[in-house]
Amino acid sequence: MKEQKAVIPPLKQLYLEKTKAEIKQELNFTNDHQVPVLKKVVISMGTAKQKDKHVFEACAKDLMMISGQKPVITRAKKSISNFKLREGQEVGLKVTLRRNRMYEFLYKFFHIVCPTLPDFRGLKVKFDGRGSYSVGLDTQQVFPEINLDQSKHVQGMNITVVTSAKTDEECFALLSSLGCPFRQKKT
């Protein structure tokens, strides 16, 4: 019986063969373990106060098609009367991607989805100070997996990329070398 080789996503292969060495040299690291790496990607949708249960199920189906795995339902931790929110009520969906799925999603997001966004001039260069980067989208319909004829509800989503970087500069170096289309500074 022949052994099957595991298929390495192109973005992961780029990181291992080229990006890791470039970042090590650029940031003057002495050890390979100092070079930042991607830890996980979290995709979330806030769907609180949806009057129609079918809308919540449609959002879950869309998120499952985008990410390739079943989303987890997030629930309210406490009641807030001003928002008409009750403890335990379904308020959103989230998916955590790791390993190969994470690299495949980021490749698709950087190279296929971002260039097709309307009036896209690049993603903002704003980090959280601890090595993570978040971006929000107005609609899930920009992903090629979503059939626009069947998707009748528009829902925004957040994408958070968590890295092992300790500073914003390290995170920027990692993501930009992987092909993240950041906004160019005006000169």
N, C-alpha and C positions, 0 to 999 in steps of 0.2 A: 504494500500500500504506500502511495506517495504522500509525503508530508506537504501540507499546504502552508505557504508562507503567509504571515499576517500582512495585510495591505496597510502601508503607512500613509496617512493623509498627506497631501502635498505641503500643507502649511507646517506640519510637524517635521517633515523631511527638510524643509527650508530652515527651520529653527536649528535642528541638529547639525546640519552640514555647513551652514553659512552664518546665520544670525548670531548664534552663541559665541562664536569666535570674534565676530565684529563688535558685539557689545562688550565683551571682555577687554578688547583692545581700546575701544572708545572710552570706556569708563575707568580704565586703568585698574582692573581687578587682578589680583594675584592668584586667585583660586577659582576653579571652575564652578564651585558651589556658591560663589557670590553672585554669579550671573542670574538675573531674575528669570523665572519661568511662569507659565500660565498655570494657575491652580484650578479654576473653574469658571464657568459662565452661567449666570442666573438670568433666566427670562421670566418676567412676571407681568401679569395683567391684573389691574384692579377692576373688579366687576361688581362693586357694591351697589345695592339697591336696584337690581335689575328686576323689573316687575314680571317679566316673562321668563319662565324657567328654560324655554327653548333657546333664549339668547345666551344664557350661561353655558348650556350644553354646546352651542355652536362655537363659543369662544374656546371651550375646552378642546373641541375637535380641531379648530384652527391651530391652537397652540401645539397640539399633538402632531399635526402634520408638519408644522414649521420645525419643531425640535427633534422629532423622531422618537419621542418617548412620552408616556402618559403624564400629564400634569398633576400636581398635588393641589388639593383645595385648601386654601387658607381661610381661617375663621377668625371672627372678631374675638379679642381676648377679654374685652369688657364692654358694657353697654354705654352708649353716649346718646342721650336723648335729643340733643340738638341736631344730630345727624340721622335720627330715627334708626339707630343701630343697636342691635341686641346681642348680648354675649352668645357666642356660638354660631352666629349667622355667617353664611358664606360670603366672603368679601373679595376673594380673588383667586388667582391660579398662579402657580409657579412651577418652573422646571429647572433643575440643576444639571448642567452638562459637564462631564469630566472626560479625561483621556481623549480617545480618537473622535468621539462625537463633538467634543468641544472644538477641536481643530477644524473638523469638517464644517461646523456651523459658522465659525469665524471666517473661514475662507469664503463661504457663500455670502456672508454678510458684507465683508470688505470688498469683494470683487464683483458681486452680482447685484445685491440689493442696494447698497449705497449709491452707485452710479445711476440707478434708475429713480432715485428719489426726486420729486419735483423741486426745482430751484436749488439743487445740491451744489454747495460750494466747498464742502468739506465738513468734517466733524469738529466741534469745538475742542480746543486744547485746554480742558479744565479737569483736573484730577481731584481726588478727595484728600490728598496729603499722606495716605498710607499705602499707596501702590495699587489702588483700584480705579477703574474708569467706568462711568455709567453714561448711557445715552438713551434718550427717549424717542419713540416713534409715535406719530399721530394715528397710524393705521397699521393693521396687520396685513393689509391687502397688497403690500409692496413685495411680499415674498412670492416666488414663482410657484410654490406648492398650493397656494390658495386659488381655488376656482372662483373667479369673480361672479359667475352666473349663480353659484350656489351660496356664496357668502353675502348675506343681505345686511349684516350688522358690522359697522365700523368700530373697532376697539383699539385704543392705544396700548402700547407696551413699553416696558423698560428692559434694557439689556445691560447687565453689569458684568464686567470682566475683572476677575480677581486674580492678582499676580502676587508673586513673592517679593516684589520690589519694595524697598524701604522708603524711597523718595519718589517724587513726581518725575524727576529727570530719568530715573531708571525705568519707570513705567512707560514714559514717552519713548525712550530709546527702544524698548522691547516691542511695543505695539506698532511704532512707525516702521521698524525693520521687518515686521511681519506683514506690512502692506496696509495698515489702517490709514484711510484717506483723511488725514487731519487737514484742517483749514490752513492755508499758507499765510504767513505773516506778510503784511504790506510793507514794501521797501521803498 
